[in-house]
Amino acid sequence: MSVPTQAGDLTSTVDRNKIGIDETVNLRVRYSGDKSGGQPDFELLEQDFDILSRQQSNQYRVINGRAESFVEWMLALAPKREGKLFIPSLHYKGQVSDAVPVTVAEAQSGPNGGNKQAFLEVILDKEKVYVQEQLLVKVRLYTTIGLHDIATEPLQVAGAHAEKVDEQRYERKLEGVSHAVYEVTYAVFPDSSGQLSIPALTYVAIAGRRDPFSLFNRNSQRLRLRSQAKTVEVLPKPAKFTGSQWLPAASLGIVQSWSQDPENFAVGEPITRILTVRAEGLRAAQLPPLPRLNAEGLKTYPDQPQQEDQVGPNGVTGSRIETTAIVATKPGDYQLPPISVTWWDTKTQRQRTTQLPAFRFSVSGTAALTPSDSRAEESGAPSATPTISQTRKESHFWRNLAILAIISHLFWVMYIYSQRRNFRQKKAEEDTLIPDLQRETSALKNSLTGGNPVRIQQATLKWIHAKWPYTDGDNLSEATQKLHLKELGELQGILDAAIYQSPAEPLNIERASELIESLLNTQIRPESQSSGDALPTLFS
């Protein structure tokens, strides 16, 4: 029933004097007079009400031969609190309206809230949660009438991270009555233990059919629905948990994959290892980094880890993806160590450990020969000392005689080889190194023509062995560590990025040429040629 109050030519009326905290009230303000323009100061209403909408119309009509004109403002108001409130007196063109009382009662937002046409319901999937554990909050809007233009208020929880993960529409019967349900699911992750408050949410919607020929849509009604606040107890991390990082999840797994068949490992050829940690009920930002791979004979080039969050009706599933390029420097059998992650199972309320088993593989191919190996091959020296298999004989005499003969023969062979090696080493010391160094210098310069990083790398290593013969090492990395040359270290980084990095970085041939030219002009004596007993220089 409309309750008008007259104050000159300015009147205020409301459609209801008693409402719930989750409902709205329509205020009509009318001014009858000659002057027009402007509007009353409606900011006074915002002390106790939220102004949801505001409309204005100018009308002129003739009733029983009497003409009248007026301007009207229609406002939809939502109360901010319960109790007895007042729509304050408004001022316009020197006229003042009377205050209008409005009584606001407690909301009954639930399935048992009587025969309400629309209400909100909040459902929590757990009564207690651990700190950083996922809590699912479902907000359901039930209605038996047509609703449109639904405006939802986002969930914001103090002391927790909250995000919307799902939205659904379906039908449900309550006490034999069909209701249309609009459900929104939020995932909440509390930051600390204690009491966590889920605040009340406010939804605003239009009920009924909109009439385009009605100035104030009298066939529709604006509803303001408010949910009930909830409180959840947040438990601290259990004292019996022994993991290095607290990970409360519904499930956690580790998956390993390769860019190609790991059975085809070969020396110098890169292969990419992809490790994925996926946890249900955890965000990707909560997942820890995996241990770095460090194995002798393997070079690793890790990429930046990727983090992904997938959302759905069951909340958040976080994934951490770590990609590493692996290059073997020598053949053989390798074993990658197992990877273990300890976490807390929120379903069974116990500690669990997920482990990726150790991975074994073989690398084929041959490693680069060291200078000592090359000299050994040139001299024809045997690569291994032959073993002597002895057979027991009945006659100890013949057995002992055979052993003495073999030992004597071995001594003579070893003596001949030692004399030949000494002769060749003495001859090599007498010969000048200039012809070999010139040949390797020319080969190094020619390798820059094609811009092939592998060819440049090999030519650089051979030039180093010719320049400093006492520098051993079968790869450029070992030579860089022993020579301590800044230019060589930078050149190695450029070549490694072009050869091993995935995707390969284009070779900066201009910079590589500058570094090689600087190396060719280097005249210093590297530390690797100094005596092994000398101490390193204190200041360089």
Helices and strands as residue ranges (DSSP letters): E 5-7, E 10-14, E 18-20, E 25-31, G 42-47, E 49-63, E 66-79, E 83-87, E 91-92, E 95-96, E 100-105, E 118-124, E 128-130, E 135-143, E 147-152, E 160-174, E 177-190, E 194-198, E 202-208, E 220-226, E 230-235, E 248-249, E 251-258, G 262-264, E 271-280, G 284-286, E 298-302, E 306-312, E 315-328, E 332-336, E 339-345, E 350-356, E 359-363, H 371-379, H 396-430, H 434-450, H 453-467, H 476-483, H 486-499, H 509-520, G 527-529
